[in-house]
Amino acid sequence: MKTSEKLLFPKLENEFLENILRQLVNQHTIIQMFFTKQPSSVYSYLIIHIEKNIDAEQLQQNKWVNKVRNRYQIDVYFIYSQKLHHLFSLGHPFIEFYCQPSALIYKDEECENPLIITRDWKKYKKRFTMFQDHFYHDHDLHKSQVQNLISEGSSNSVFTSYARLIEYDLEYLEELYSGNKSALLSLDERINNLIEYIPEIQKYFVRNSHNKYYLTDLFAKAKEATADDDAIYRNEMYEAVGIAEKSLYRLIEERLDELKKLIKKGLYKKTKFHVKLTTNVKI
């Protein structure tokens, strides 16, 4: 058993969460914790780097995770080691920004596989560009498929393909805002979750009930046959879905640009601080 009695997390400014983190360190193999306070955003981020996937999944389901999120606006994300290092190797901007050394509030010195980000903007820029280009490439493939189906007049297939494209967009928004995708949830649930980060999204998905949306209901019914004389109706639906998808695409671009600026600013400050320390050293 590890002792965690002397562990302090003053950066959190939250006694309730501090007590929970002490218990976590005592009971699990916690490799690192990163905390980023976001005064201008809805949530601050607490990323907990843990050894095993099964532990990350189980701990993510704890009731206190939602309690901390709803009561204190701190988004807690458990991520297992192999996944964290993989995302880092891909240049994932969420990991690059929120797992900087300046955000580190805990590190187990006995663990052999911590994430230590030392690369400067020049080195990271190549990774960021590759990450961004991968999104654009796959998005264009999805979009081309939709356009081809529209040209062929395959209305049901169009809506099914549009659903896949919107799922693709939502997946990227989830990863860029929360670090994790929610593929097992329904489209309605995923949209509701993202509204907490991006309230603007609810403008593009008209509600037909408390937690349901008209367009997602349309996707669910896409397998049903549509009469040939409904051409005008179908065109209106294509336009509505197209507007929603373009809006999601724009939100992804904006979030990528925001993270890019935050990373550049953070790395610039780190470099500037290092240079200042170096120039002040007396030999």
C-alpha positions as CSV (number, residue, x, y, z in Angstrom):
1,M,0.0,0.0,0.0
2,K,1.2,3.5,-0.9
3,T,1.0,6.2,1.6
4,S,-0.8,9.4,0.4
5,E,-1.2,11.3,3.6
6,K,1.3,14.0,2.7
7,L,0.1,14.5,-0.9
8,L,-1.1,18.0,-1.5
9,F,-2.9,19.4,-4.6
10,P,-3.1,23.2,-3.9
11,K,-3.6,24.0,-7.6
12,L,-7.0,22.3,-7.5
13,E,-8.3,24.6,-4.8
14,N,-10.8,21.8,-4.0
15,E,-10.6,19.8,-0.8
16,F,-13.3,17.3,-1.9
17,L,-11.3,16.4,-5.0
18,E,-8.0,16.4,-3.2
19,N,-9.2,13.7,-0.8
20,I,-10.4,11.5,-3.7
21,L,-7.1,11.8,-5.5
22,R,-5.2,10.8,-2.3
23,Q,-7.4,7.6,-2.2
24,L,-6.7,7.0,-5.9
25,V,-3.0,7.2,-5.4
26,N,-3.2,4.8,-2.5
27,Q,-5.4,2.2,-4.2
28,H,-4.3,2.3,-7.9
29,T,-1.2,2.6,-10.1
30,I,-1.6,6.3,-11.0
31,I,1.4,7.3,-13.2
32,Q,0.6,11.1,-13.6
33,M,-2.0,13.7,-13.1
34,F,-2.4,16.9,-15.2
35,F,-4.6,19.8,-14.2
36,T,-5.4,22.8,-16.4
37,K,-7.6,25.5,-15.0
38,Q,-9.7,27.2,-17.7
39,P,-11.2,30.4,-16.4
40,S,-12.5,31.3,-19.8
41,S,-14.0,27.9,-20.6
42,V,-16.9,25.9,-19.2
43,Y,-14.6,23.2,-17.7
44,S,-11.2,22.8,-16.3
45,Y,-9.4,19.6,-17.1
46,L,-8.0,16.9,-14.9
47,I,-6.3,14.1,-16.9
48,I,-5.3,11.0,-14.9
49,H,-2.7,8.8,-16.5
50,I,-3.2,5.3,-15.3
51,E,-1.5,2.0,-16.1
52,K,-4.3,-0.3,-17.3
53,N,-7.2,0.2,-19.6
54,I,-9.6,-1.8,-17.4
55,D,-8.9,0.5,-14.5
56,A,-9.3,3.6,-16.6
57,E,-12.8,2.4,-17.8
58,Q,-14.0,1.4,-14.3
59,L,-12.8,4.6,-12.6
60,Q,-14.3,6.8,-15.3
61,Q,-17.7,5.4,-14.3
62,N,-17.4,6.4,-10.7
63,K,-20.2,8.7,-9.5
64,W,-17.8,11.3,-8.1
65,V,-16.5,11.9,-11.7
66,N,-19.9,13.3,-12.7
67,K,-20.3,15.1,-9.3
68,V,-17.0,16.9,-9.8
69,R,-18.0,17.8,-13.3
70,N,-21.4,19.1,-12.5
71,R,-20.6,20.8,-9.1
72,Y,-17.1,22.1,-9.7
73,Q,-16.9,22.3,-13.5
74,I,-13.8,20.0,-13.6
75,D,-13.8,17.4,-16.4
76,V,-12.0,14.3,-15.1
77,Y,-10.5,12.0,-17.8
78,F,-8.9,8.7,-17.0
79,I,-6.6,7.5,-19.8
80,Y,-4.4,4.3,-19.8
81,S,-0.8,4.5,-20.6
82,Q,-0.7,2.8,-24.0
83,K,-3.4,5.0,-25.4
84,L,-1.9,8.2,-24.0
85,H,1.5,7.5,-25.6
86,H,-0.2,6.5,-28.9
87,L,-2.2,9.8,-29.0
88,F,0.9,11.7,-28.2
89,S,2.7,10.0,-31.1
90,L,-0.1,11.0,-33.4
91,G,0.3,14.7,-32.4
92,H,-3.2,14.8,-30.9
93,P,-3.6,18.5,-29.9
94,F,-5.7,17.8,-26.8
95,I,-2.9,15.7,-25.3
96,E,-0.2,18.1,-26.5
97,F,-1.8,21.1,-24.7
98,Y,-3.4,19.6,-21.6
99,C,-0.5,17.2,-20.7
100,Q,2.3,19.8,-20.7
101,P,4.8,19.7,-17.8
102,S,3.4,22.9,-16.5
103,A,0.1,21.1,-15.9
104,L,1.6,18.2,-13.9
105,I,0.4,18.0,-10.3
106,Y,1.4,14.5,-9.5
107,K,4.0,11.9,-10.8
108,D,4.8,8.5,-9.4
109,E,8.6,8.5,-9.5
110,E,8.6,4.7,-9.4
111,C,6.7,4.3,-12.7
112,E,8.8,3.8,-15.8
113,N,6.6,5.1,-18.5
114,P,5.5,8.7,-17.8
115,L,4.6,11.1,-20.6
116,I,7.2,13.9,-20.7
117,I,6.6,16.5,-23.5
118,T,9.8,18.3,-24.4
119,R,9.4,19.1,-28.1
120,D,9.2,22.7,-29.2
121,W,6.6,24.2,-31.6
122,K,8.8,23.6,-34.6
123,K,9.0,19.9,-33.9
124,Y,5.3,19.6,-32.9
125,K,4.1,21.6,-35.9
126,K,4.7,18.6,-38.3
127,R,2.7,16.3,-36.1
128,F,-0.2,18.8,-35.8
129,T,-0.3,19.3,-39.6
130,M,-0.4,15.5,-40.0
131,F,-3.2,15.2,-37.5
132,Q,-5.2,18.0,-39.2
133,D,-4.6,16.6,-42.7
134,H,-5.8,13.2,-41.6
135,F,-9.1,14.7,-40.5
136,Y,-9.5,16.7,-43.8
137,H,-8.6,13.6,-45.9
138,D,-11.2,11.3,-44.3
139,H,-13.8,14.0,-44.1
140,D,-13.5,14.7,-47.9
141,L,-13.9,10.9,-48.6
142,H,-17.1,10.8,-46.5
143,K,-18.4,14.0,-48.2
144,S,-17.6,12.7,-51.7
145,Q,-19.6,9.6,-51.0
146,V,-22.6,11.7,-49.9
147,Q,-22.4,13.9,-53.0
148,N,-22.2,10.8,-55.3
149,L,-25.3,9.3,-53.7
150,I,-27.2,12.6,-54.0
151,S,-26.4,12.6,-57.7
152,E,-27.6,9.0,-58.1
153,G,-30.9,9.9,-56.3
154,S,-30.4,7.3,-53.6
155,S,-32.2,9.2,-50.8
156,N,-32.1,6.5,-48.1
157,S,-28.4,5.9,-48.7
158,V,-27.8,9.6,-48.6
159,F,-29.2,10.0,-45.1
160,T,-27.3,6.9,-44.0
161,S,-24.0,8.3,-45.4
162,Y,-24.8,11.7,-43.9
163,A,-25.3,10.0,-40.5
164,R,-21.8,8.4,-40.8
165,L,-20.3,11.8,-41.8
166,I,-21.9,13.6,-38.8
167,E,-20.8,10.8,-36.5
168,Y,-17.3,11.3,-37.8
169,D,-17.5,15.1,-37.1
170,L,-18.9,14.5,-33.6
171,E,-16.1,12.0,-32.9
172,Y,-13.5,14.7,-33.6
173,L,-15.3,17.3,-31.6
174,E,-15.5,14.9,-28.6
175,E,-11.8,14.1,-28.8
176,L,-10.8,17.8,-29.2
177,Y,-13.0,19.0,-26.3
178,S,-12.9,16.0,-23.9
179,G,-10.1,13.9,-25.1
180,N,-12.3,10.9,-25.6
181,K,-14.9,9.7,-28.0
182,S,-18.3,8.3,-27.0
183,A,-18.9,5.8,-29.9
184,L,-21.2,3.6,-27.7
185,L,-23.7,6.4,-27.1
186,S,-26.5,7.3,-29.4
187,L,-26.3,10.4,-31.6
188,D,-28.8,12.2,-29.4
189,E,-26.6,11.5,-26.3
190,R,-23.5,12.6,-28.0
191,I,-25.0,15.8,-29.1
192,N,-26.4,16.5,-25.6
193,N,-22.9,15.9,-24.1
194,L,-21.2,18.2,-26.6
195,I,-23.7,21.0,-25.9
196,E,-22.1,21.4,-22.5
197,Y,-18.8,22.3,-24.2
198,I,-20.3,24.0,-27.3
199,P,-23.8,25.4,-26.6
200,E,-23.9,26.6,-30.2
201,I,-24.4,23.0,-31.5
202,Q,-28.0,23.0,-30.3
203,K,-28.8,25.5,-33.0
204,Y,-28.1,23.0,-35.7
205,F,-30.1,20.1,-34.3
206,V,-33.7,21.0,-33.8
207,R,-35.2,19.2,-30.8
208,N,-38.4,17.2,-31.2
209,S,-38.5,16.2,-27.5
210,H,-36.5,16.9,-24.4
211,N,-33.4,15.0,-25.3
212,K,-34.1,14.0,-28.9
213,Y,-33.4,15.7,-32.2
214,Y,-35.3,15.9,-35.4
215,L,-32.3,15.1,-37.7
216,T,-31.1,12.1,-35.7
217,D,-34.7,10.8,-35.8
218,L,-34.5,11.2,-39.6
219,F,-31.3,9.2,-39.8
220,A,-33.0,6.4,-37.7
221,K,-35.8,6.3,-40.3
222,A,-33.4,6.4,-43.3
223,K,-33.9,2.7,-44.0
224,E,-37.6,3.2,-44.6
225,A,-38.6,3.6,-48.2
226,T,-39.3,7.2,-49.4
227,A,-41.9,7.8,-52.2
228,D,-40.5,9.1,-55.5
229,D,-42.9,12.0,-55.5
230,D,-41.3,13.4,-52.3
231,A,-38.4,14.9,-54.3
232,I,-38.9,18.5,-53.0
233,Y,-39.2,17.2,-49.4
234,R,-35.9,15.2,-49.8
235,N,-34.1,18.2,-51.2
236,E,-35.2,20.3,-48.2
237,M,-33.9,17.5,-45.9
238,Y,-30.6,17.3,-47.7
239,E,-30.2,21.1,-47.3
240,A,-31.0,20.9,-43.5
241,V,-28.6,18.0,-42.9
242,G,-26.0,19.7,-45.1
243,I,-26.2,22.9,-43.0
244,A,-25.8,21.0,-39.8
245,E,-22.7,19.1,-41.1
246,K,-21.0,22.2,-42.4
247,S,-21.5,23.8,-39.0
248,L,-19.9,20.9,-37.3
249,Y,-17.0,21.0,-39.8
250,R,-16.5,24.7,-39.0
251,L,-16.6,24.1,-35.2
252,I,-13.9,21.4,-35.7
253,E,-11.7,23.9,-37.6
254,E,-12.3,26.6,-34.9
255,R,-11.3,24.1,-32.1
256,L,-8.2,23.0,-34.0
257,D,-7.2,26.6,-34.5
258,E,-7.9,27.4,-30.8
259,L,-5.7,24.5,-29.6
260,K,-3.0,25.4,-32.1
261,K,-2.9,29.0,-30.7
262,L,-2.9,27.7,-27.1
263,I,-0.1,25.2,-27.7
264,K,2.0,27.8,-29.5
265,K,1.4,30.4,-26.8
266,G,2.3,27.8,-24.0
267,L,5.4,26.6,-25.8
268,Y,6.5,30.2,-26.4
269,K,6.2,31.0,-22.7
270,K,8.1,27.9,-21.8
271,T,10.9,28.7,-24.2
272,K,11.0,32.4,-23.1
273,F,11.2,31.3,-19.4
274,H,14.0,28.8,-20.2
275,V,16.0,31.5,-22.0
276,K,15.5,33.9,-19.2
277,L,16.8,31.4,-16.7
278,T,19.8,30.6,-18.9
279,T,20.8,34.2,-19.3
280,N,20.6,34.7,-15.6
281,V,23.0,31.9,-14.7
282,K,26.3,33.2,-13.4
283,I,29.4,31.2,-14.2
